[in-house]
Amino acid sequence: MPQPSPAPVAPPRSAAAPYDLVVIGGGSGGVAAARRAAAHGARVALVEQGRLGGTCVNVGCVPKKLMWYGAQIARTLREAAGYGFRLDGGMHDWAALVAARERVVARLNEVYAGMLERSGVEVLSGRATLADARHVRIGERSLAAAQVLIATGGQPWRPALPGSERGIDSDGFFRLQERPERVLLIGSGYIAVELAGVLAALGSVVTLVCRDRRLLGRFDELLGESVEEALRDQGVTLVTGAGITGLAGGAGSYELALTDGRQLGKFDEVIWATGRRPNVEDLGLEALGLSPRAGIVTDHREFTGVAGLYAVGDCTGEHLLTPVAIARGRALADRLFGGHAEAQVELDLIPSVIFAHPPLATVGLSEAQARSRYGEAVKVYSSRFAPLYYGPLEHKVQARMKLVCEGAEERVVGLHVAGDGADELLQGFAVALRMGACKRDFDRTIAIHPTVAEELVTLR
């Protein structure tokens, strides 16, 4: 961990350092920091070698959510007969969805460029490296700055296995112009789960292989159990606890060898969804005494330990969520240039959603984490039920909920939901947990009926 960051006031701009801040990376965190710093009167340059918006806009949150919406519509169409609709069940046009999605992404690229221009941020195109902590090189050009922020994001990671160079990664999913008929997904985290759900809903035959005992191992067991049940229900073949020997073949004939001797295949496409790693290669960090392979280590104030050098977002290898990167970028700018010396982001109780079908929502501690921290002082309330929406339908999709409480006051330290609407209901409950809500506060709240969310305030 770096030594505590120095006084959070940027040194004045000088002839030797004409920029107050140079930001390397035009993703969510970098753009947020640049715009906030400029709003405080700083002279800011931002360097980006690709499209503005970073992972979130180009190959993450935004295009993923649009694909999720498409899959949700497909699911609704299949359920429409239960409500009296007679539909043809026409074929889905994957190419049309991709084209529409990319128009949205292109528009957002332009929106980001416009926001930066209106904010007075100078945007430079190219690959940036550090000459030292206060000088950034872009080709033959050198920028001198009082402060430098690294916000270079991350990229997909593949394990070192025979044949792992074959197939595509999660970024490559967004370059698919045709929907593959038979898809092998490798991974156990939220990216694998989300892509499996989209592909299955839109008509692909999906096999999901992971080496772990269960999916979503870093989340509460309720979420892992729920998503496995949902994926199987959607026709996805799950192969868990499976070691991989290697991948062979090519498009249309991929085969996966497992350590137990099984051979899976043939597949038209293979997608490695085995995680992401920080974009930190060849930045010049090692020359500054940093060892960033697993991410640039920072303190709670985004400080790297090298005077004048900060980092936010996925390049740190922690809290890989767009809203966290944005919040930390803004907090840093407020401290350095806005006179808000104590501005910082509280990194507990961060809400997050996995856009499965149905979605999964979580904030706070899992049951296992709470029991490890609080022992016998933990009390858990949970429920499982079929929402009213499924009343007319022959097939019922279960919703599941869990409150994790601690102490005599039963302070709610974890909340986990699997079910339709979970993605939208979580935000308000995250505020409640941030304010220290106890189970009795939930109990005293009048329910909204009939909804999925009401179950959280009626748990017994």
Secondary structure, DSSP 8 states (H G I E B T S, - for coil): -------S------SS--EEEEEE--SHHHHHHHHHHHHTT--EEEEESS-TTHHHHHHSHHHHHHHHHHHHHHHHHHHGGGGT---------HHHHHHHHHHHHHHHHHHHHHHHHHHT-EEEES-EEEEETTEEEETTEEEEEEEEEE---EEE---S-TTTTSSEEHHHHTT-SS--SEEEEE-SSHHHHHHHHHHHHTT-EEEEE-SSSSSSTTS-HHHHHHHHHHHHHTT-EEE-S--EEEEE--TT-EEEEETTS-EEEEESEEEE---EEE--TTSS-GGGT---TT-----TTSB-SSTTEEE-GGGGTS---HHHHHHHHHHHHHHHHSS-TT-----SS--EEE--SS-EEEEE--HHHHHHHHGGGEEEEEEEE--GGGTTSSS---EEEEEEEETTTTEEEEEEEESTTHHHHHHHHHHHHHTT-BHHHHHTS---SS-SGGGGGS--
